[in-house]
């Protein structure tokens, strides 16, 4: 499959997770392109939208993975704006993923995934189960590896 991995990362945690997912997908035989979203201005949590200078076109891809950090117990306006403005998203398979500081996925991670799923579904995408990686009190590299393997398995590749 030809897969696009799009992500927003402010501290580097989500970037590391996105790069690990992309590497595992490539190891599974998939063609993968990664795009780190370039934000214009200073988006704040819970704002309606965010400026992005490089929203990619999903038209040439079979699947799109969209990720970002959890801000204020939900998805960042950056990833939500990306999903809302990405050309070619209709009929694509989409997998949302997030990283978060709090220790439990119920402390914003699941809400972020729900919002991302709803935004992608509203655009006509087929949305698969998302992935949440909490950091506090966790072995983050092991959790990222486990979740990356689970995502690869969604696409039928070996992790």
C-alpha positions in Angstrom: 0.0 0.0 0.0 1.0 3.6 -0.5 0.6 5.3 2.9 0.8 8.9 4.0 1.8 9.6 7.7 0.9 13.2 8.6 1.8 14.6 12.1 2.0 17.6 14.3 4.7 17.6 17.0 5.7 20.4 19.3 8.1 18.6 21.6 9.2 15.7 19.4 7.3 12.9 21.0 4.7 12.6 18.3 7.4 12.9 15.7 9.3 10.0 17.1 6.1 7.9 17.2 5.2 8.9 13.6 8.7 8.0 12.4 8.6 4.6 14.1 5.2 3.9 12.6 6.6 4.9 9.1 9.7 2.7 9.6 7.6 -0.3 10.6 5.2 0.2 7.7 8.2 0.3 5.3 9.6 -2.9 6.9 6.2 -4.4 6.3 6.6 -3.7 2.5 4.5 -0.5 2.3 5.5 2.7 0.5 5.4 5.5 3.1 5.7 9.3 2.9 5.8 11.4 6.1 4.8 15.0 6.4 5.4 17.1 9.5 2.8 19.8 9.5 4.2 23.3 9.4 2.1 25.6 11.6 1.7 29.3 11.0 1.0 31.5 13.9 0.6 30.3 17.5 -2.4 27.9 17.7 -4.0 27.6 21.2 -5.8 24.6 22.7 -9.5 24.5 21.9 -9.4 27.0 19.1 -11.5 26.4 16.1 -8.7 26.0 13.6 -5.0 26.5 13.0 -3.0 27.8 10.1 -1.0 25.1 8.3 1.3 25.9 5.4 1.7 22.4 4.1 -1.5 20.4 4.2 -0.8 17.4 2.0 -3.1 16.0 -0.7 -4.2 12.5 0.1 -5.3 11.7 -3.4 -2.3 9.5 -4.4 -2.4 7.4 -1.2 -4.3 4.3 -0.2 -4.3 5.2 3.5 -3.6 8.2 5.7 -2.3 8.2 9.3 -2.8 11.5 11.1 -1.2 12.1 14.5 -0.6 14.8 17.1 -0.3 15.5 20.7 -3.2 15.9 23.1 -3.7 19.5 24.2 -6.2 20.5 26.9 -7.6 16.9 27.0 -8.4 16.7 23.3 -6.9 16.8 19.8 -4.9 19.8 18.8 -6.5 22.3 16.4 -3.6 21.6 14.1 -4.5 18.0 13.4 -8.2 18.8 13.3 -7.6 21.6 10.7 -5.4 19.3 8.7 -8.1 16.6 8.6 -10.8 19.2 7.7 -8.7 20.8 4.9 -6.9 17.8 3.4 -7.8 17.3 -0.3 -8.5 13.8 -1.4 -9.4 12.3 2.0 -12.8 10.9 0.9 -12.8 7.1 0.6 -9.3 6.8 2.2 -8.6 4.6 5.1 -7.6 6.8 8.0 -5.9 5.9 11.3 -5.6 8.6 14.0 -2.9 8.5 16.6 -1.9 10.7 19.6 0.7 11.1 22.2 0.0 12.6 25.6 1.7 13.5 28.9 -1.0 12.1 31.3 -0.8 8.4 32.3 -4.2 7.3 31.3 -5.8 7.3 27.8 -9.1 8.4 29.3 -7.4 11.7 30.3 -7.8 13.2 26.8 -6.3 10.6 24.5 -9.6 8.8 23.8 -11.4 12.1 23.4 -8.8 13.3 20.9 -9.1 10.1 18.9 -12.9 10.4 18.9 -12.7 14.0 17.6 -10.2 13.0 14.9 -12.3 10.0 13.9 -15.4 12.2 13.6 -13.6 14.8 11.5 -12.3 12.2 9.1 -15.6 10.4 8.9 -17.3 13.7 8.1 -14.9 14.0 5.1 -16.0 10.5 3.8 -13.0 8.6 5.1 -13.1 5.0 6.4 -11.6 5.4 9.9 -9.9 2.5 11.7 -9.2 2.2 15.4 -6.8 4.9 16.6 -3.8 4.7 18.9 -3.0 6.5 22.1 0.5 6.6 23.7 0.5 8.1 27.2 3.9 9.1 28.6 3.7 9.5 32.3 4.9 6.5 34.4 5.3 4.5 31.1 7.9 2.7 29.2 7.3 5.0 26.2 9.6 3.3 23.7 8.0 -0.1 24.4 4.5 1.4 24.2 5.3 3.1 20.9 6.8 -0.1 19.5 3.7 -2.1 20.6 1.3 0.5 19.1 3.3 0.8 15.9 3.2 -3.0 15.5 -0.6 -2.9 16.0 -1.0 -0.2 13.4 1.1 -2.2 10.9 -1.1 -5.2 11.5 -4.1 -3.2 10.5 -2.6 -3.0 7.0 -1.5 -6.7 6.8 2.2 -6.1 7.0 4.6 -7.8 9.3 5.7 -5.6 12.2 
